[in-house]
Amino acid sequence: MMDPIADMLTRIRNASAVRKTEIVLPMSKIKFNIGKILEQEGWVGRVEVLKAGGQKNQTAAFDELRVQLKYKPDGQPMISTITRVSKPSLRIYVNKEELPRVLNNLGIAIISTSKGLMTNKQARKQGVGGEVVCEIY
């Protein structure tokens, strides 16, 4: 797998397209932090770490990440679009004046800054720029 973040976003996109309630994917710190930001902003339900060798799979060698997806009352997914902006082949960096506004501030962009991962709104308040990881709306 060349880009684990793009893999995570694709799994979320595909699972919400077929109305799955949750997804389980390999654990990493950055994927966990992205999931926690999505949980805090209300785009997904609950994000939790499943320890290796849990009740489901006794032989698992690595931790897994469980993301519960949210849907609107009419059955539509909360996340209509989730896209990777900065890729391993083309990194996209912005300074504090160029932070993106996603769908006229109805969506969010996740920014990797020197102070950690945060939304574009939080980065604007703190006056920092960084790498634009993805956009969600």
C-alpha positions as CSV (number, residue, x, y, z in Angstrom):
1,M,0.0,0.0,0.0
2,M,1.6,3.2,-1.1
3,D,-0.7,5.7,0.6
4,P,-2.4,4.5,3.8
5,I,-4.4,7.8,4.2
6,A,-5.9,7.6,0.8
7,D,-6.7,3.9,1.5
8,M,-8.6,5.0,4.7
9,L,-10.5,7.7,2.9
10,T,-11.4,5.3,0.1
11,R,-12.7,2.7,2.6
12,I,-14.9,5.4,4.2
13,R,-16.2,6.5,0.8
14,N,-17.0,3.0,-0.3
15,A,-18.5,1.9,3.0
16,S,-20.8,4.9,3.1
17,A,-21.8,4.3,-0.5
18,V,-23.2,0.8,0.4
19,R,-24.6,2.0,3.8
20,K,-22.2,0.1,6.1
21,T,-22.5,0.9,9.8
22,E,-18.7,0.6,10.5
23,I,-15.4,-0.1,9.0
24,V,-12.3,-1.7,10.4
25,L,-8.9,-0.8,9.1
26,P,-5.2,-1.1,10.1
27,M,-4.2,1.3,12.9
28,S,-1.7,4.1,12.6
29,K,-1.4,7.3,14.6
30,I,-2.2,9.6,11.7
31,K,-5.3,7.6,10.7
32,F,-6.4,7.6,14.4
33,N,-6.0,11.4,14.6
34,I,-7.9,12.0,11.3
35,G,-10.7,9.8,12.6
36,K,-10.8,11.7,15.9
37,I,-11.1,15.0,14.0
38,L,-13.9,13.6,11.9
39,E,-15.6,12.4,15.2
40,Q,-15.2,15.8,16.9
41,E,-16.6,17.6,13.8
42,G,-19.6,15.2,13.6
43,W,-18.9,13.5,10.3
44,V,-18.5,10.0,11.8
45,G,-19.8,8.3,14.9
46,R,-17.2,6.8,17.1
47,V,-13.6,6.0,16.4
48,E,-11.8,3.4,18.6
49,V,-8.7,1.3,18.6
50,L,-9.1,-2.5,18.7
51,K,-6.1,-4.0,20.4
52,A,-4.3,-6.9,18.7
53,G,-5.6,-10.3,19.6
54,G,-9.0,-9.1,20.7
55,Q,-12.2,-11.2,21.0
56,K,-12.8,-11.2,17.2
57,N,-9.5,-12.3,15.9
58,Q,-7.1,-14.1,18.3
59,T,-4.2,-14.2,15.9
60,A,-4.1,-10.6,14.9
61,A,-0.6,-9.1,15.2
62,F,-1.5,-5.5,14.8
63,D,-4.0,-3.0,16.3
64,E,-7.0,-2.1,14.2
65,L,-9.1,1.1,14.0
66,R,-12.9,0.9,14.0
67,V,-14.8,3.8,12.6
68,Q,-18.6,4.0,12.9
69,L,-20.3,5.8,10.1
70,K,-23.1,8.3,10.5
71,Y,-26.1,8.8,8.3
72,K,-28.8,11.5,8.1
73,P,-32.4,10.7,9.1
74,D,-33.3,10.2,5.4
75,G,-30.5,7.6,5.0
76,Q,-28.0,9.7,3.2
77,P,-24.4,9.5,4.4
78,M,-23.1,12.5,6.5
79,I,-20.0,12.6,4.2
80,S,-21.0,13.3,0.7
81,T,-17.4,13.9,-0.6
82,I,-14.1,13.0,1.0
83,T,-11.0,13.6,-1.1
84,R,-7.2,13.4,-0.6
85,V,-5.6,16.7,-1.5
86,S,-1.9,16.3,-0.8
87,K,-0.5,13.0,-2.2
88,P,2.9,11.4,-1.8
89,S,3.6,12.3,-5.4
90,L,2.4,15.9,-5.0
91,R,2.5,17.6,-1.6
92,I,0.3,20.6,-1.2
93,Y,1.4,23.1,1.4
94,V,-0.4,26.4,2.4
95,N,0.5,29.2,4.7
96,K,-1.9,30.8,7.1
97,E,-3.2,33.3,4.6
98,E,-4.0,30.6,2.0
99,L,-5.9,28.1,4.2
100,P,-8.7,26.5,2.1
101,R,-12.4,27.2,2.6
102,V,-14.3,24.1,1.8
103,L,-17.8,24.6,0.4
104,N,-18.0,28.1,1.8
105,N,-17.0,26.8,5.3
106,L,-19.7,24.1,5.4
107,G,-17.1,21.4,5.0
108,I,-13.6,21.0,6.6
109,A,-10.1,20.5,5.4
110,I,-7.7,18.6,7.6
111,I,-4.3,20.3,7.9
112,S,-1.1,18.8,9.1
113,T,0.7,21.6,11.0
114,S,3.7,21.9,13.2
115,K,1.2,21.8,16.1
116,G,-0.4,18.6,15.0
117,L,-3.4,17.7,12.8
118,M,-6.3,20.1,12.9
119,T,-9.1,21.5,10.8
120,N,-8.7,24.5,8.6
121,K,-10.8,26.6,11.0
122,Q,-8.6,25.7,14.0
123,A,-5.5,26.4,12.0
124,R,-6.9,29.8,11.0
125,K,-7.5,30.7,14.6
126,Q,-4.0,29.6,15.7
127,G,-2.4,31.3,12.7
128,V,-0.5,28.3,11.3
129,G,-0.3,26.7,7.9
130,G,0.8,23.3,6.8
131,E,0.1,20.4,4.5
132,V,-3.5,20.0,3.3
133,V,-4.3,16.3,3.9
134,C,-7.9,16.0,2.8
135,E,-11.2,17.8,2.3
136,I,-14.6,16.6,3.6
137,Y,-18.1,17.9,2.9
